[in-house]
């Protein structure tokens, strides 16, 4: 990996209310060794658990409380974190809460992280949007959890594998076109396959459902190897986290 001047975290630039906090991790300035160097937050990828926990502790030091994670399986289940929630590991690909001071974390290494916040800042969600979760309807399942109307929800799309790097088969394109012909704009023919634009698909879905305030980080995890982990590029690698919480 090339030497990097990037920091371990940055704050998303999006239309979020003052009482919502959010941050995005990079691969930089952590404790993990190659191939997980350096700020790996994934305990499930083969890295030294003590180094991962050291990285997670650094992240938690920047948050009002420890981040809540889920065991992600490329599905569409969304776990609602409330006062009765246990801290046991939950299998899901999204988190939702209206609790104050409870950070929600989604891990990625090419899949698209989507953060959602009501414009009054009382409700937040974090979604793990790989193509399977997007095709399965995770965004469609998340929005009804909000009391706010979709027109009063803002979305941030984090770093993910970009539209020039994400090659998929004809069957993936067919799944999306079956739900909406509009998704054809998100696919470009590439030899006998297609290049897919995850961020565009997510934006189309959000817009169609009434969410108009969509901000896109527009950074490709596959090509920015000094800043981000990429599973498709490296295979054995770490994970970034996208985190959101209600401040008050």
N, C-alpha and C positions, 0 to 999 in steps of 0.2 A: 504494500500500500504506500502511496506517495505520502510524504510529510504534509501535514495540513495545518492551516492557520484557523480552522473553524473551531468554534466553541462547542461544548457538549449539548447546549440547549439554545433555542431561540423562541421568541414570542411570535405567534402568528399575526399577520396583518390582515384583519378582517373587520366586518361590521358587527362587532360584539358589544354588548352593553357594559357599562362600567363595573357592574357587580359580577361579571364573569371573567374568570382567569383561564388562560390556556397556555400550553407550552409544547414544543416539539423537540425531541432529542435527535442528535446526530450520532455518528459512530466515534466521535472524537473525545479525547481527554478522559478516558476511563481507565479501569484497572485490568481489563481482560487482555490476554495475549492472542497472537495470531492463531487461527484465522478469525477470531472474534474481536480483534482489536478495533476499538478499545472500550467504548462505552456501550457494551452489550447488556441489554436488560432482560433477555430471554433466558429463563431457567431450563427450558426444554430443548436446547439446541446442542448440548454436549459440552458446554463451557464449564469451567470450574465454578461450582455453586457459590463458593465464598467470594469470588471476584464479582459474580453477578450481583450478589447481595450487597457488596460494597458499592457497586454502581447504583443499585436501587436506593440505597441509603442516601447517596448524594442527591438523587432526584427527589426523594422524600424531604430532604432538608430544604428544598426550594418551595415546598407545598405546605398548605395549612394542616394537612394530615397525610398519612401514608396513602399512596395511590391504590385504588382497587383494580385488580386484574381479573380476567376470566381465562379459562382454557378455550382457545379459539379452534374451531373445527371447520371453517369455511361454510358455516350454515347461516341461518337467519334468526336464531333465537336471541332475544334481547333481555338481559337481566335487569330488573328494577331494583335499585338499591334504596332501601327505606330503613326506618328505625328498627325493623324486625329482622333485617337481613343478617345472616350469619357471615362469618369471614371465611367459611369453607370455600374451596375452589368450585366454581360454577362453570359448566360447559355452556358457552354462548359466544356470539360474535358481536355483541353490542351491550352497552350499559346505559341506563337512564336513571336520573335522580332529580329530586327537587330539594334534597337536603343541602343545608349550608355547610361549606367546608369539607365536602367529600369529593376528592378528585377521582375521576374515572379515567382509566388508561387502556388504550388499545395498542397492541404491538404489531409492527409490520416490517417487511423487508422486501417490498415490491408492491404488495397489495395497497389499495387506496384507503388511508384513514379519513374518516369524515366526522367532523365535530359539529354539533348542532346546539343552538342556544335560542331560547325564546327571547324576544327583544326586550322584555321586562326583566330578563336575567334570572327568573325563578326556576327554570327548567333547563337541564342540559343533558346531552347524550353524546356518546362516542361509539362509532361504528367501524368495524373491520370489513372493508368492501373489496374483496377480491372478486374475480368475475363470477364465481359460483354464488357468492352471497348477493351480489348485485342482480344476477339473473333470477335468483330465488325470491327476491323481493324484500331484502332487509330494510331498504329505505321506506318502502311502502308499509312495513310493519312498525317502523320507528315513529313516524309522524303522528299516528293516532294516539300515541302515549302522551303527547303534549296536550295540555289544556288550551294552549295558544293555537290559533289558526295558523296554517302553513304560511300565510302571507305575513305573519308576525314572528317568523323563525328565520334565523340567519345560519348559514352553513359555511364551513371552511374545509376545503379539500387539501389534504397535506401531500407531502412528497410521495411519489409512487412511480412504478415503471412507466415510462413515457410512451407516447403514441408512435415513436419511431423504433421502439425496442421490444414492444410486447407482441410477439407473434402467437397467433392462435389458429386452431383448425376451423374448418367450415362449420362444424357442429356447434361451436361456441357462437359464431355469428348467427346461425339459424335460431338459436335459443332466444337471443335478444330481438331479432326481427319478428319472431312469433308474438312478442309482447307489444312491439311498436315498430312500424316501418321507419319512424324517425331515427332509430338507432343505426340505420344504414350509413348515416353520415359519420359514424364513429369507427367505421371499418374501411381499410384500404387494401386492395388486392396486393399480395406479396408472394410471388411465385405461385405455389399451389396452396398457400395459406393466406392469412390476413393479418394486418397490423391493427391492433385494437387500441382505442383511446378510452381508458377507464374513467378518467376525469370528465370527459365529454358525456359518457353514458350516465354517470352520476348526476351531472348538471341537467341533462335532459329529463331524467326522472324527477329530480327536485323541482325543476321548473314546471313540469307537467302536473305535479301535485300541488303547485301553488307557492313553492318557496322560490322567491326571486332574488333574494340577497345571498348570492353564492360567490365566495372568494376562492381562488385557486392558487396554490403555491407554485404550481407549474414547474416543479423541479423533478428530474428523472433520476430515480434511485439507481438505475442500471448504469447510467453514464457518469454520474457524479461519484466515482468510486472512492474519492478521498473524503467525502462528506457523509455518505449513506451506505448502509448494508444493502445488499441485493442478493436474494436467494437464487434468482435465475442466472445471475452473473457468476456467483461464487459457489453455490451449492451449500457447503458448510460455512455458515456465517452467523452473525448476531442479529439482534432485533432492535429497532427503534421503538419509542413510545410516543403516542400523541395523547395529551392529557388535557382534561377540561374540568372546571369546578365552579361552583357558585360561591362567590366571596361573602355575600351577605344577603 
